[in-house]
Amino acid sequence: MASKRDYYEVLGIERGANDQEIKSAYRKLAVKYHPDRNPGDTEAEDRFKEATEAYSVLSDADKRARYDRFGHSGVGGGGAGAGGFDPTIFADFSDILGDIFGLGGNRRRGPRAPRRGADLRYDLVLSFEKAAFGTPEKLRIPRLETCDTCEGSGSAGKEPPKACATCGGHGQVRFNQGFFSVARTCPQCGGQGTLVTDPCIACRGEGRREQERTLEVNIPAGVEDGSRLRLTGEGEHGRFGGPPGDLFVVIGVEPHEHLRREGPHVFSRLPISYPQAVLGATCEVETLHGKVSLEVPSGTEHGREFRMRGKGIERLDRAGRGDHMVRIEVEVPRLRDLNEEEVDLLRRLAEISGSKVGDGQTVLDKVKKKVFG
């Protein structure tokens, strides 16, 4: 069995390509290799399927992340499972192929066929601690839901919708453009193929209306700024009995006053005095898990780091917590903050060690002495 080509190679794009570049590359290949333009050409059909499979993965942020990390095995071979290519993935590309010579999902389904609801996005901002430990959150989500008055039909009474006279019930109008027959969404019925003659008062004939729902979501411990949680089936309701879309919760994390994080690891600074650095000391470090004693050995230099294992944040990809890294900062006091006894002790230390030091006077002190004597 031949091995799959790299999806980026299939579409002819770089690994850092953005969403628009991915979509543009797929459009070009879809136009070139679509079966309607290459009847009976099995090679063109294979290239079309290969490009569509690549697009189905790279256009989805979650699938693309898994593919970039694990290759084809991370996405189950591009959604095809053990049997290879999955033709059902074409159902999601009507927005792209619909503009290309009348191709796409609508060419094989009726205008009132079940349609999947739209995906929704909710931006959730968490504190540093909530992101580290996880938290239950209640989200208020406005979304389009099936109208409970007309049960999604859009009609106020029992009279069924009538076929659109403009498109003849097809949902599309066609016209010739060069050698091709181009299809466009019917402007009269909006692509539905039918018109509601007695629209439902509650939803105005749409079959759906906006409702606000409260969802309880358990945010897992360890989420980072930019993390996305997918809640399957919590998006907008589909039309004509179609399945609902998904809800994507995008996490934002507020910065901490004293801590910062890199993945599961936490970093902080520990100011100590010069005597503590020279003689050593037992210091308390504030971690996410409470205060922890840290033994600072004698002779510790400025900038040295100490690792406190397991005092970081829960790992999302596997069990266990990260570490807490403490950076030592030796504080040097300003002369004006010292009393006379402390200055004398420092002079004695300098004499004992043979170090040359200044007279302890500021520039202003020297100017005053020169002027006033």
Secondary structure, DSSP 8 states (H G I E B T S, - for coil): ------HHHHHT--TT--HHHHHHHHHHHHHHH-TTTSTT-HHHHHHHHHHHHHHHHHTSHHHHHHHHHHGGGGGTTTTTGGGS--GGGGGG-HHHHTTSTT-SGGGSS-TTS-B----EEEEEEE-HHHHHH-EEEEEEEEEEEE-TTTTTS-BSSS---EE-TTTTTSSEEEEEETTEEEEEE-TTTTTSSEE-SSB-TTTTTSSEEEEEEEEEEEE-TT--TT-EEEETT-S---BTT-----EEEEEEE---SS-EEETTEEEEEEEEEHHHHHH-EEEEEEETTEEEEEEE-TT--TT-EEEETT-S-B-SSSSSB--EEEEEEEE---GGGS-HHHHHHHHHHHHHHT-----S--HHHHHHHHHH-
